[in-house]
């Protein structure tokens, strides 16, 4: 991981033997058996997606400073770059699907707008578990009988599982008209923000690079997330600032430079405006809370 992030484990996608298609199906039980040292309870930052469904049991999960209670019917979607930890999944059972970001590129908007954790009602849970089981069987077949392997089938089954699991159906990839165009614009804006937020702090920068005006980006962002383009950008910068402050020992001035602020005073003003407290106060409060919960 980058220098200064030693408190966070960087998890890179490493497929299991025979699982070479950018997707892997596990379970909470399998995760526990592979992780006897309980590294799962430490802050970690994967470069891949994890979609988990709790079939039975209870537990807790933390993602980007929010704690989530897990129980039967809980669904969790961890996106690449999130700092998270499985606080307590000793009693949880159910499937976990790991997949690379490019495995389902059409679900960019769904990944950006879906909450980290939500609840599935009984009927939806049963159908989601059936979809996960089908995906698991095909994944097992692909890994152990290569002549029957079909990446396209795995991709379609994962798409079906996500559609069955999501709290809201994402906009269809091939949508037409104004809704489809807004979706396309938002995808481009979201991807650009993820790539450039440490350098570009103004929506005009993205508008010029993408060939849209600011109002178009704002309408697209609000349609997809309920939040304007500027607020979305500020939230992304703030989240990364919190990650740096919480999970590294970097001075505030170094955090500011990493996020593209030439002056630490400007960074402090930005952070105070967004978080209602200066960065040093937030760091102290978060670390005190973390010690109490350990």
C-alpha positions, 0 to 999 in steps of 0.5 A: 500500500502507499506509504503512510497507509500501514494501518490499512491492509491493501487487498489485491484480487488474487484468484484461487487455483482454477478461478481465472475469470475475475470472479470467485464465490466463497462463504463466511465459513470459508473466509473464517477457515482461511483467516485463522489469524482474524485479519478480517477484523483489521481495516482493509482496502480491497481493489475488488468488489465483495457482495455478501448475503447473510443467510443466518446468524448475526454479526457486525461490519464497519465500512468507511466509519459506519457500523452495520449490524448484520442479521438474517437477510443482510446484504453487504456490497463492499466496493473497491477502495472502501476501507472496511473490516468484518468486525464480527462474523463468527456466527454469520453464514451465507455466500460472498462473491468477489469480483474484479471491477471490470467484470460487470462494467454496466453496473457502475451506477448501481455500485455508486448509488447502492448503500453498503448494507441493506436488508432483504425481505424473506422472499427476496432473500430466498430468491437471492440465495438461489441465484447465489447458489446457481452462480456458485455451482457454475463457478465450481464447474468452471474451476474444475471442468475447464471445458465447460467454463463460460465467462459469459455465463458467469457474468450473466449469473452475477448480473442476475444475482445483483439485480435480485439483491439490489434494494432498487433496480439499476437503470438498464445499461441500454436505456434510451432517451433522457434517462439513459443519457443522464446515466451515461453522463453520470458514469463518466463523471463518477469515473472521472471524479474517482480518477482525478479528485486529488487534483481537480476540485472544481466541477468545471474541470470535469465539465471541460474534460468530459465535454459537458457543461456544469449544469448537465453534470449536476442534473445527471448526478442529482438524478442518479444519487439525489446529490449535485455534482459539486456535493458529490465531489466534495464528499469524495474528497472528504471521505479520502481525507477521513481515511488518511486521518484515521488510518495513517500517522501522516501530519495534517499538512501531508494529508492536505498535499495528498488531496491536492490542497497546496495550503493546509489552511485551505484544507482545514477550512474545507474539512471544517465546512464539510465535517463541522470540525477541524481535521485534528479534532476529527482524528482524535475523536475517531481514534478514541472511539476506535480504541474503545471499540477494540 
